[in-house]
Amino acid sequence: MSTTVAAEIAFSVEGKMVPMPRAKPNRHGELRIPSDHPVHEQRKRIRSAARAAGAIPVPEVAFEIDCVIYDDADSGSVGAALRVLADALEGVAFGAAEQLVRCAVSRERQKEGEFPRFTVLIKRSEKNV
């Protein structure tokens, strides 16, 4: 049985992009992000939006991600945003991090009256995994 995957899917997530925080050691010395940090809720919203758009993890297919962050430009670096996005989509839009062959994240100022959000486009790549 073969699994087919859409050539591309797109979705949007409302709210500011919460950057990935640095992990801190817990009382056992393990590096963890505190369970009450808002990045965990954001990951859930990203996964939910990706699934609703039709994302399914397909092995041995290469993927590319384009993300545009629309906000007031003070919500952290695009590198930190990229880590959150890739982490949230692993296992949902692609099976393993090695399948992600290109990521592009850019930031644009939101227009007056618009709410902060970010849009994501996931495409199959012609490159091999």
C-alpha positions in Angstrom: 0.0 0.0 0.0 1.5 3.3 -1.0 0.8 6.6 0.7 0.4 9.7 -1.3 1.2 13.2 0.0 0.0 16.5 -1.4 2.5 18.4 -3.4 2.1 21.3 -1.0 0.0 22.3 2.0 -0.4 25.8 3.5 -1.8 27.0 6.8 -1.8 30.0 9.1 -1.5 30.2 12.9 -2.9 33.2 14.8 -0.8 34.9 17.4 2.8 35.9 17.8 5.5 33.4 17.2 6.9 32.4 20.5 10.7 31.8 20.2 12.2 28.5 21.5 13.7 29.2 24.9 17.0 27.8 26.2 16.5 24.6 28.1 17.4 24.8 31.8 18.4 21.9 34.1 15.6 20.5 36.2 16.2 19.1 39.7 17.6 15.9 38.2 20.1 17.8 36.0 18.2 17.1 32.8 17.8 20.0 30.3 14.2 20.8 29.9 12.0 23.7 28.8 9.6 24.5 31.7 6.2 22.9 31.2 4.4 26.2 31.7 6.3 27.9 28.9 4.0 29.2 26.1 6.1 27.5 23.4 4.4 24.2 24.3 0.9 25.6 23.5 2.3 27.1 20.3 3.6 23.7 19.2 0.1 22.2 19.7 -1.5 25.0 17.6 1.1 24.5 14.8 0.5 20.7 14.8 -3.2 21.1 14.8 -3.2 23.6 11.9 -0.8 21.3 9.9 -3.1 18.3 10.4 -6.2 20.3 9.5 -4.4 21.4 6.3 -3.8 17.7 5.4 -0.2 17.1 6.6 0.8 13.4 7.1 4.2 12.1 7.8 5.6 10.3 4.8 9.0 8.5 5.1 11.7 9.0 2.6 10.2 12.1 1.0 12.2 15.4 1.2 10.3 18.5 2.3 10.9 22.3 2.2 9.3 24.8 4.5 8.6 28.5 3.9 7.3 30.6 6.8 6.4 34.2 7.0 6.0 35.8 10.4 3.7 38.8 10.5 4.2 40.7 13.7 5.7 43.9 15.2 9.2 42.5 14.8 10.1 42.3 18.5 9.2 38.6 19.1 12.6 37.0 18.9 14.9 35.9 16.2 13.8 34.0 13.1 16.3 31.3 14.0 14.5 30.6 17.3 11.2 30.6 15.3 12.6 28.1 12.9 13.5 25.7 15.7 10.0 25.9 17.1 8.5 25.3 13.7 10.7 22.4 12.7 10.3 20.8 16.2 6.5 21.1 16.0 6.2 19.7 12.5 8.4 16.7 13.0 6.2 13.6 13.2 3.3 15.6 11.8 4.3 16.9 8.3 7.5 14.8 8.0 8.7 11.7 9.8 12.3 12.7 10.7 14.4 15.9 10.8 16.6 14.5 8.0 13.6 14.9 5.5 13.7 18.6 5.9 16.1 19.8 3.2 15.3 23.5 3.2 13.7 26.0 5.5 13.2 29.7 5.0 11.7 32.0 7.6 11.1 35.7 7.0 9.5 38.4 9.0 7.1 41.2 7.8 5.5 43.9 9.8 1.8 43.4 10.4 -0.4 45.9 8.8 -2.4 48.3 11.0 -5.5 46.5 12.2 -4.1 43.0 11.5 -3.5 40.4 14.2 0.0 38.8 14.6 0.2 35.5 12.8 2.5 33.3 10.8 1.9 31.4 7.6 3.5 28.1 6.7 3.9 26.4 3.3 5.2 22.9 3.2 6.3 21.5 -0.2 7.6 18.3 -1.5 11.2 18.7 -2.7 12.8 17.4 -5.8 15.9 16.7 -3.7 16.7 13.3 -2.3 16.7 12.5 1.4 
